[in-house]
């Protein structure tokens, strides 16, 4: 009976499908080494699940999207022969053309800022590790994606040492005797704020509008930040 069923037309497609799957498996050996293929994405997915099994639920999901067309460093990397402090500030159209004509400089700029974020914000400098902006980093996993305007941005998963598990967070929020719920609400409200340090939003916009009418006005997003003053070596009572 089994032999008769194997000769049936209803199961003949299984043989051809098996050959197709065998070809796909063979192609995976090559595609796994080519960035951007479905195989590499599947490998990354497996690595993420392995991290979740080993480290537990992640603490943060972060998207880093540097604005290259507003950064003097990119104008410098794009091939300017000027010193960094003397970079000419171009208008919006010129900066956009510069990005289109020199994608390598945009990639170098992105690579520099991503490494800076990992070292300074996450506290991971090679084999050395220190406390970062989010706490002590337990692990991180980042993937690079191309945006609609063909520039790059980063999605990164972050695990923090000593972070609460989702179940622990759930239990503490529902605990009526704990102030954990109020602390979570206060923290969320502190994160989602759009206040200005100097004045109200209306006053800041009015000041920007007035200054922009001046002939020597320069967009602050295109300026190189002023260096901090030198450290004071003396000790004063009123410091």
Secondary structure, 3 states (H helix, E strand, C coil): CHHHHHCCHHHHHHHHHHHHHHHHHHHHHHHCCCCCCHHHHHHHHHHHHHHHHHHCCCCEEEEECCCHHHCHHHHHHCCCCCCHHHCCCCCHHHHHHHHHHCHHHHHHHHHHHHHHHHHHHCCEECCEECCECCECEEEEEEEEEECCCCCEEEEEEEEECCCCCHHHHHHHHHCCCCCHHHHHHHHHHHHCCCCCCCCCHHHHHHHHHHHHCCCCCCCHHHCCCCCCCCCCCCCCCCC
